[in-house]
Amino acid sequence: MAEKSELQTLAGVVRSARRERGLSQDEMVRRSGLSLSAIRKIEAGQTPNPGVFTVLRLWESLGLPLSQLEALDMPAQDFNGLD
């Protein structure tokens, strides 16, 4: 159950940031290099454990600071040394 709320937190941040920037999911495909299906699943909280590089591609394409990753409740992944 805890994992679901963690994924929803990641999903909510990605979805909100995309909408705040006026980006479509298709534009996110172009910017991130991820598939439309992957973006839809992440935003819906249906991706059980997105990899570190997937998350970083999303963050970069949205222009989000890496420090914001530390505030998320996500399954343990080591983002140290990536700034």
Jmol script that loads the backbone (N, CA, C; Angstrom):
load data "model"
ATOM      1  N   MET A   1       0.814  -1.195   0.000  1.00  0.00           N
ATOM      2  CA  MET A   1       0.000   0.000   0.000  1.00  0.00           C
ATOM      3  C   MET A   1       0.858   1.260   0.000  1.00  0.00           C
ATOM      4  N   ALA A   2       1.946   1.267   0.754  1.00  0.00           N
ATOM      5  CA  ALA A   2       2.828   2.433   0.810  1.00  0.00           C
ATOM      6  C   ALA A   2       3.414   2.737  -0.564  1.00  0.00           C
ATOM      7  N   GLU A   3       3.741   1.685  -1.320  1.00  0.00           N
ATOM      8  CA  GLU A   3       4.317   1.903  -2.635  1.00  0.00           C
ATOM      9  C   GLU A   3       3.369   2.679  -3.538  1.00  0.00           C
ATOM     10  N   LYS A   4       2.081   2.393  -3.448  1.00  0.00           N
ATOM     11  CA  LYS A   4       1.127   3.083  -4.309  1.00  0.00           C
ATOM     12  C   LYS A   4       1.130   4.582  -4.040  1.00  0.00           C
ATOM     13  N   SER A   5       1.141   4.994  -2.777  1.00  0.00           N
ATOM     14  CA  SER A   5       1.151   6.424  -2.495  1.00  0.00           C
ATOM     15  C   SER A   5       2.461   7.058  -2.937  1.00  0.00           C
ATOM     16  N   GLU A   6       3.567   6.320  -2.860  1.00  0.00           N
ATOM     17  CA  GLU A   6       4.843   6.836  -3.342  1.00  0.00           C
ATOM     18  C   GLU A   6       4.784   7.080  -4.848  1.00  0.00           C
ATOM     19  N   LEU A   7       4.211   6.119  -5.581  1.00  0.00           N
ATOM     20  CA  LEU A   7       4.102   6.277  -7.022  1.00  0.00           C
ATOM     21  C   LEU A   7       3.159   7.416  -7.376  1.00  0.00           C
ATOM     22  N   GLN A   8       2.097   7.557  -6.630  1.00  0.00           N
ATOM     23  CA  GLN A   8       1.173   8.649  -6.894  1.00  0.00           C
ATOM     24  C   GLN A   8       1.850   9.987  -6.645  1.00  0.00           C
ATOM     25  N   THR A   9       2.745  10.039  -5.683  1.00  0.00           N
ATOM     26  CA  THR A   9       3.470  11.276  -5.432  1.00  0.00           C
ATOM     27  C   THR A   9       4.330  11.628  -6.635  1.00  0.00           C
ATOM     28  N   LEU A  10       5.091  10.673  -7.143  1.00  0.00           N
ATOM     29  CA  LEU A  10       5.894  10.903  -8.343  1.00  0.00           C
ATOM     30  C   LEU A  10       4.978  11.257  -9.509  1.00  0.00           C
ATOM     31  N   ALA A  11       3.903  10.507  -9.659  1.00  0.00           N
ATOM     32  CA  ALA A  11       2.952  10.749 -10.746  1.00  0.00           C
ATOM     33  C   ALA A  11       2.385  12.161 -10.661  1.00  0.00           C
ATOM     34  N   GLY A  12       2.012  12.561  -9.466  1.00  0.00           N
ATOM     35  CA  GLY A  12       1.428  13.887  -9.285  1.00  0.00           C
ATOM     36  C   GLY A  12       2.395  15.006  -9.614  1.00  0.00           C
ATOM     37  N   VAL A  13       3.647  14.854  -9.212  1.00  0.00           N
ATOM     38  CA  VAL A  13       4.651  15.885  -9.496  1.00  0.00           C
ATOM     39  C   VAL A  13       4.879  16.007 -10.998  1.00  0.00           C
ATOM     40  N   VAL A  14       5.038  14.877 -11.662  1.00  0.00           N
ATOM     41  CA  VAL A  14       5.292  14.896 -13.105  1.00  0.00           C
ATOM     42  C   VAL A  14       4.097  15.483 -13.850  1.00  0.00           C
ATOM     43  N   ARG A  15       2.912  15.015 -13.525  1.00  0.00           N
ATOM     44  CA  ARG A  15       1.694  15.501 -14.200  1.00  0.00           C
ATOM     45  C   ARG A  15       1.494  16.996 -13.958  1.00  0.00           C
ATOM     46  N   SER A  16       1.630  17.427 -12.704  1.00  0.00           N
ATOM     47  CA  SER A  16       1.437  18.842 -12.365  1.00  0.00           C
ATOM     48  C   SER A  16       2.466  19.733 -13.045  1.00  0.00           C
ATOM     49  N   ALA A  17       3.732  19.313 -13.011  1.00  0.00           N
ATOM     50  CA  ALA A  17       4.794  20.114 -13.633  1.00  0.00           C
ATOM     51  C   ALA A  17       4.573  20.224 -15.139  1.00  0.00           C
ATOM     52  N   ARG A  18       4.160  19.130 -15.758  1.00  0.00           N
ATOM     53  CA  ARG A  18       3.902  19.158 -17.204  1.00  0.00           C
ATOM     54  C   ARG A  18       2.772  20.126 -17.526  1.00  0.00           C
ATOM     55  N   ARG A  19       1.702  20.041 -16.764  1.00  0.00           N
ATOM     56  CA  ARG A  19       0.547  20.919 -17.013  1.00  0.00           C
ATOM     57  C   ARG A  19       0.877  22.380 -16.733  1.00  0.00           C
ATOM     58  N   GLU A  20       1.625  22.645 -15.655  1.00  0.00           N
ATOM     59  CA  GLU A  20       2.017  24.021 -15.325  1.00  0.00           C
ATOM     60  C   GLU A  20       2.832  24.650 -16.448  1.00  0.00           C
ATOM     61  N   ARG A  21       3.584  23.835 -17.160  1.00  0.00           N
ATOM     62  CA  ARG A  21       4.422  24.323 -18.248  1.00  0.00           C
ATOM     63  C   ARG A  21       3.679  24.338 -19.585  1.00  0.00           C
ATOM     64  N   GLY A  22       2.422  23.907 -19.568  1.00  0.00           N
ATOM     65  CA  GLY A  22       1.616  23.902 -20.785  1.00  0.00           C
ATOM     66  C   GLY A  22       2.073  22.877 -21.812  1.00  0.00           C
ATOM     67  N   LEU A  23       2.658  21.781 -21.336  1.00  0.00           N
ATOM     68  CA  LEU A  23       3.165  20.747 -22.237  1.00  0.00           C
ATOM     69  C   LEU A  23       2.162  19.609 -22.376  1.00  0.00           C
ATOM     70  N   SER A  24       2.041  19.101 -23.580  1.00  0.00           N
ATOM     71  CA  SER A  24       1.219  17.910 -23.804  1.00  0.00           C
ATOM     72  C   SER A  24       2.071  16.678 -23.520  1.00  0.00           C
ATOM     73  N   GLN A  25       1.412  15.542 -23.404  1.00  0.00           N
ATOM     74  CA  GLN A  25       2.166  14.301 -23.246  1.00  0.00           C
ATOM     75  C   GLN A  25       2.996  14.026 -24.497  1.00  0.00           C
ATOM     76  N   ASP A  26       2.487  14.395 -25.665  1.00  0.00           N
ATOM     77  CA  ASP A  26       3.255  14.221 -26.902  1.00  0.00           C
ATOM     78  C   ASP A  26       4.531  15.062 -26.881  1.00  0.00           C
ATOM     79  N   GLU A  27       4.455  16.266 -26.346  1.00  0.00           N
ATOM     80  CA  GLU A  27       5.643  17.113 -26.225  1.00  0.00           C
ATOM     81  C   GLU A  27       6.640  16.493 -25.247  1.00  0.00           C
ATOM     82  N   MET A  28       6.127  15.858 -24.196  1.00  0.00           N
ATOM     83  CA  MET A  28       7.014  15.178 -23.243  1.00  0.00           C
ATOM     84  C   MET A  28       7.739  14.011 -23.912  1.00  0.00           C
ATOM     85  N   VAL A  29       7.073  13.330 -24.831  1.00  0.00           N
ATOM     86  CA  VAL A  29       7.715  12.258 -25.595  1.00  0.00           C
ATOM     87  C   VAL A  29       8.904  12.835 -26.358  1.00  0.00           C
ATOM     88  N   ARG A  30       8.685  13.937 -27.035  1.00  0.00           N
ATOM     89  CA  ARG A  30       9.739  14.568 -27.826  1.00  0.00           C
ATOM     90  C   ARG A  30      10.897  15.029 -26.944  1.00  0.00           C
ATOM     91  N   ARG A  31      10.572  15.664 -25.824  1.00  0.00           N
ATOM     92  CA  ARG A  31      11.611  16.215 -24.948  1.00  0.00           C
ATOM     93  C   ARG A  31      12.394  15.143 -24.197  1.00  0.00           C
ATOM     94  N   SER A  32      11.708  14.107 -23.750  1.00  0.00           N
ATOM     95  CA  SER A  32      12.345  13.117 -22.870  1.00  0.00           C
ATOM     96  C   SER A  32      12.900  11.901 -23.606  1.00  0.00           C
ATOM     97  N   GLY A  33      12.343  11.615 -24.784  1.00  0.00           N
ATOM     98  CA  GLY A  33      12.749  10.407 -25.493  1.00  0.00           C
ATOM     99  C   GLY A  33      12.057   9.152 -24.974  1.00  0.00           C
ATOM    100  N   LEU A  34      11.154   9.318 -24.018  1.00  0.00           N
ATOM    101  CA  LEU A  34      10.383   8.188 -23.494  1.00  0.00           C
ATOM    102  C   LEU A  34       9.176   7.958 -24.390  1.00  0.00           C
ATOM    103  N   SER A  35       8.598   6.782 -24.306  1.00  0.00           N
ATOM    104  CA  SER A  35       7.408   6.494 -25.108  1.00  0.00           C
ATOM    105  C   SER A  35       6.179   7.158 -24.486  1.00  0.00           C
ATOM    106  N   LEU A  36       5.170   7.371 -25.311  1.00  0.00           N
ATOM    107  CA  LEU A  36       3.915   7.927 -24.824  1.00  0.00           C
ATOM    108  C   LEU A  36       3.310   7.009 -23.772  1.00  0.00           C
ATOM    109  N   SER A  37       3.388   5.715 -24.014  1.00  0.00           N
ATOM    110  CA  SER A  37       2.871   4.738 -23.056  1.00  0.00           C
ATOM    111  C   SER A  37       3.576   4.867 -21.708  1.00  0.00           C
ATOM    112  N   ALA A  38       4.891   5.025 -21.721  1.00  0.00           N
ATOM    113  CA  ALA A  38       5.653   5.158 -20.470  1.00  0.00           C
ATOM    114  C   ALA A  38       5.234   6.410 -19.713  1.00  0.00           C
ATOM    115  N   ILE A  39       5.089   7.514 -20.408  1.00  0.00           N
ATOM    116  CA  ILE A  39       4.692   8.765 -19.756  1.00  0.00           C
ATOM    117  C   ILE A  39       3.291   8.640 -19.180  1.00  0.00           C
ATOM    118  N   ARG A  40       2.382   8.062 -19.936  1.00  0.00           N
ATOM    119  CA  ARG A  40       1.012   7.878 -19.434  1.00  0.00           C
ATOM    120  C   ARG A  40       0.990   7.007 -18.182  1.00  0.00           C
ATOM    121  N   LYS A  41       1.750   5.917 -18.191  1.00  0.00           N
ATOM    122  CA  LYS A  41       1.787   5.020 -17.032  1.00  0.00           C
ATOM    123  C   LYS A  41       2.415   5.694 -15.818  1.00  0.00           C
ATOM    124  N   ILE A  42       3.471   6.456 -16.021  1.00  0.00           N
ATOM    125  CA  ILE A  42       4.107   7.164 -14.904  1.00  0.00           C
ATOM    126  C   ILE A  42       3.133   8.170 -14.309  1.00  0.00           C
ATOM    127  N   GLU A  43       2.481   8.960 -15.157  1.00  0.00           N
ATOM    128  CA  GLU A  43       1.535   9.964 -14.667  1.00  0.00           C
ATOM    129  C   GLU A  43       0.332   9.329 -13.978  1.00  0.00           C
ATOM    130  N   ALA A  44      -0.017   8.118 -14.352  1.00  0.00           N
ATOM    131  CA  ALA A  44      -1.151   7.422 -13.736  1.00  0.00           C
ATOM    132  C   ALA A  44      -0.737   6.637 -12.492  1.00  0.00           C
ATOM    133  N   GLY A  45       0.565   6.640 -12.179  1.00  0.00           N
ATOM    134  CA  GLY A  45       1.045   5.895 -11.018  1.00  0.00           C
ATOM    135  C   GLY A  45       1.076   4.397 -11.247  1.00  0.00           C
ATOM    136  N   GLN A  46       1.149   3.975 -12.509  1.00  0.00           N
ATOM    137  CA  GLN A  46       1.108   2.554 -12.843  1.00  0.00           C
ATOM    138  C   GLN A  46       2.480   1.951 -13.122  1.00  0.00           C
ATOM    139  N   THR A  47       3.537   2.723 -12.941  1.00  0.00           N
ATOM    140  CA  THR A  47       4.886   2.203 -13.163  1.00  0.00           C
ATOM    141  C   THR A  47       5.448   1.805 -11.812  1.00  0.00           C
ATOM    142  N   PRO A  48       5.641   0.514 -11.570  1.00  0.00           N
ATOM    143  CA  PRO A  48       6.007   0.045 -10.235  1.00  0.00           C
ATOM    144  C   PRO A  48       7.317   0.607  -9.698  1.00  0.00           C
ATOM    145  N   ASN A  49       8.317   0.760 -10.539  1.00  0.00           N
ATOM    146  CA  ASN A  49       9.598   1.252 -10.055  1.00  0.00           C
ATOM    147  C   ASN A  49      10.349   1.886 -11.219  1.00  0.00           C
ATOM    148  N   PRO A  50      10.021   3.140 -11.549  1.00  0.00           N
ATOM    149  CA  PRO A  50      10.714   3.761 -12.679  1.00  0.00           C
ATOM    150  C   PRO A  50      12.205   3.841 -12.386  1.00  0.00           C
ATOM    151  N   GLY A  51      13.003   3.543 -13.367  1.00  0.00           N
ATOM    152  CA  GLY A  51      14.450   3.569 -13.191  1.00  0.00           C
ATOM    153  C   GLY A  51      14.971   4.983 -12.994  1.00  0.00           C
ATOM    154  N   VAL A  52      16.159   5.064 -12.441  1.00  0.00           N
ATOM    155  CA  VAL A  52      16.763   6.358 -12.145  1.00  0.00           C
ATOM    156  C   VAL A  52      16.923   7.196 -13.413  1.00  0.00           C
ATOM    157  N   PHE A  53      17.311   6.585 -14.526  1.00  0.00           N
ATOM    158  CA  PHE A  53      17.501   7.352 -15.746  1.00  0.00           C
ATOM    159  C   PHE A  53      16.172   7.811 -16.344  1.00  0.00           C
ATOM    160  N   THR A  54      15.124   7.037 -16.165  1.00  0.00           N
ATOM    161  CA  THR A  54      13.793   7.462 -16.605  1.00  0.00           C
ATOM    162  C   THR A  54      13.359   8.691 -15.826  1.00  0.00           C
ATOM    163  N   VAL A  55      13.531   8.643 -14.511  1.00  0.00           N
ATOM    164  CA  VAL A  55      13.155   9.783 -13.670  1.00  0.00           C
ATOM    165  C   VAL A  55      13.994  11.003 -14.035  1.00  0.00           C
ATOM    166  N   LEU A  56      15.282  10.817 -14.249  1.00  0.00           N
ATOM    167  CA  LEU A  56      16.151  11.941 -14.609  1.00  0.00           C
ATOM    168  C   LEU A  56      15.774  12.540 -15.959  1.00  0.00           C
ATOM    169  N   ARG A  57      15.376  11.714 -16.908  1.00  0.00           N
ATOM    170  CA  ARG A  57      14.938  12.231 -18.211  1.00  0.00           C
ATOM    171  C   ARG A  57      13.682  13.086 -18.048  1.00  0.00           C
ATOM    172  N   LEU A  58      12.763  12.624 -17.214  1.00  0.00           N
ATOM    173  CA  LEU A  58      11.556  13.409 -16.950  1.00  0.00           C
ATOM    174  C   LEU A  58      11.916  14.735 -16.301  1.00  0.00           C
ATOM    175  N   TRP A  59      12.771  14.670 -15.286  1.00  0.00           N
ATOM    176  CA  TRP A  59      13.154  15.878 -14.546  1.00  0.00           C
ATOM    177  C   TRP A  59      13.811  16.889 -15.475  1.00  0.00           C
ATOM    178  N   GLU A  60      14.722  16.412 -16.309  1.00  0.00           N
ATOM    179  CA  GLU A  60      15.420  17.300 -17.234  1.00  0.00           C
ATOM    180  C   GLU A  60      14.447  17.906 -18.240  1.00  0.00           C
ATOM    181  N   SER A  61      13.557  17.096 -18.778  1.00  0.00           N
ATOM    182  CA  SER A  61      12.621  17.595 -19.787  1.00  0.00           C
ATOM    183  C   SER A  61      11.626  18.591 -19.202  1.00  0.00           C
ATOM    184  N   LEU A  62      11.395  18.515 -17.889  1.00  0.00           N
ATOM    185  CA  LEU A  62      10.487  19.453 -17.220  1.00  0.00           C
ATOM    186  C   LEU A  62      11.231  20.638 -16.602  1.00  0.00           C
ATOM    187  N   GLY A  63      12.547  20.591 -16.602  1.00  0.00           N
ATOM    188  CA  GLY A  63      13.336  21.670 -16.010  1.00  0.00           C
ATOM    189  C   GLY A  63      13.228  21.717 -14.500  1.00  0.00           C
ATOM    190  N   LEU A  64      13.004  20.573 -13.876  1.00  0.00           N
ATOM    191  CA  LEU A  64      12.882  20.518 -12.419  1.00  0.00           C
ATOM    192  C   LEU A  64      14.262  20.370 -11.790  1.00  0.00           C
ATOM    193  N   PRO A  65      14.486  20.988 -10.630  1.00  0.00           N
ATOM    194  CA  PRO A  65      15.782  20.846  -9.964  1.00  0.00           C
ATOM    195  C   PRO A  65      15.940  19.445  -9.375  1.00  0.00           C
ATOM    196  N   LEU A  66      17.150  18.921  -9.446  1.00  0.00           N
ATOM    197  CA  LEU A  66      17.413  17.594  -8.883  1.00  0.00           C
ATOM    198  C   LEU A  66      17.122  17.549  -7.395  1.00  0.00           C
ATOM    199  N   SER A  67      17.277  18.673  -6.723  1.00  0.00           N
ATOM    200  CA  SER A  67      17.015  18.702  -5.279  1.00  0.00           C
ATOM    201  C   SER A  67      15.570  18.339  -4.959  1.00  0.00           C
ATOM    202  N   GLN A  68      14.666  18.534  -5.913  1.00  0.00           N
ATOM    203  CA  GLN A  68      13.258  18.200  -5.687  1.00  0.00           C
ATOM    204  C   GLN A  68      13.048  16.687  -5.593  1.00  0.00           C
ATOM    205  N   LEU A  69      13.951  15.909  -6.154  1.00  0.00           N
ATOM    206  CA  LEU A  69      13.840  14.448  -6.062  1.00  0.00           C
ATOM    207  C   LEU A  69      13.942  13.975  -4.622  1.00  0.00           C
ATOM    208  N   GLU A  70      14.766  14.645  -3.837  1.00  0.00           N
ATOM    209  CA  GLU A  70      14.974  14.244  -2.449  1.00  0.00           C
ATOM    210  C   GLU A  70      13.704  14.378  -1.623  1.00  0.00           C
ATOM    211  N   ALA A  71      12.821  15.278  -2.021  1.00  0.00           N
ATOM    212  CA  ALA A  71      11.591  15.521  -1.271  1.00  0.00           C
ATOM    213  C   ALA A  71      10.503  14.485  -1.575  1.00  0.00           C
ATOM    214  N   LEU A  72      10.684  13.714  -2.633  1.00  0.00           N
ATOM    215  CA  LEU A  72       9.669  12.730  -3.013  1.00  0.00           C
ATOM    216  C   LEU A  72       9.785  11.467  -2.187  1.00  0.00           C
ATOM    217  N   ASP A  73       8.644  10.860  -1.927  1.00  0.00           N
ATOM    218  CA  ASP A  73       8.613   9.529  -1.325  1.00  0.00           C
ATOM    219  C   ASP A  73       8.657   8.530  -2.470  1.00  0.00           C
ATOM    220  N   MET A  74       9.849   7.997  -2.707  1.00  0.00           N
ATOM    221  CA  MET A  74      10.034   7.034  -3.787  1.00  0.00           C
ATOM    222  C   MET A  74      10.782   5.829  -3.252  1.00  0.00           C
ATOM    223  N   PRO A  75      10.656   4.694  -3.939  1.00  0.00           N
ATOM    224  CA  PRO A  75      11.485   3.549  -3.559  1.00  0.00           C
ATOM    225  C   PRO A  75      12.950   3.977  -3.569  1.00  0.00           C
ATOM    226  N   ALA A  76      13.724   3.433  -2.673  1.00  0.00           N
ATOM    227  CA  ALA A  76      15.120   3.845  -2.506  1.00  0.00           C
ATOM    228  C   ALA A  76      15.896   3.738  -3.809  1.00  0.00           C
ATOM    229  N   GLN A  77      16.421   4.864  -4.236  1.00  0.00           N
ATOM    230  CA  GLN A  77      17.314   4.939  -5.381  1.00  0.00           C
ATOM    231  C   GLN A  77      18.362   5.964  -5.015  1.00  0.00           C
ATOM    232  N   ASP A  78      19.565   5.759  -5.442  1.00  0.00           N
ATOM    233  CA  ASP A  78      20.650   6.659  -5.090  1.00  0.00           C
ATOM    234  C   ASP A  78      20.809   7.726  -6.162  1.00  0.00           C
ATOM    235  N   PHE A  79      20.378   8.946  -5.842  1.00  0.00           N
ATOM    236  CA  PHE A  79      20.522  10.071  -6.751  1.00  0.00           C
ATOM    237  C   PHE A  79      21.730  10.924  -6.372  1.00  0.00           C
ATOM    238  N   ASN A  80      22.462  10.545  -5.327  1.00  0.00           N
ATOM    239  CA  ASN A  80      23.631  11.307  -4.895  1.00  0.00           C
ATOM    240  C   ASN A  80      24.691  11.311  -5.987  1.00  0.00           C
ATOM    241  N   GLY A  81      25.338  12.435  -6.120  1.00  0.00           N
ATOM    242  CA  GLY A  81      26.408  12.565  -7.095  1.00  0.00           C
ATOM    243  C   GLY A  81      25.927  12.808  -8.509  1.00  0.00           C
ATOM    244  N   LEU A  82      24.642  13.048  -8.696  1.00  0.00           N
ATOM    245  CA  LEU A  82      24.114  13.276 -10.035  1.00  0.00           C
ATOM    246  C   LEU A  82      23.921  14.749 -10.352  1.00  0.00           C
ATOM    247  N   ASP A  83      24.221  15.654  -9.377  1.00  0.00           N
ATOM    248  CA  ASP A  83      24.029  17.069  -9.693  1.00  0.00           C
ATOM    249  C   ASP A  83      25.173  17.630 -10.469  1.00  0.00           C
TER     250      ASP A  83
END
end "model"
wireframe off; spacefill off
backbone 0.3
color backbone group
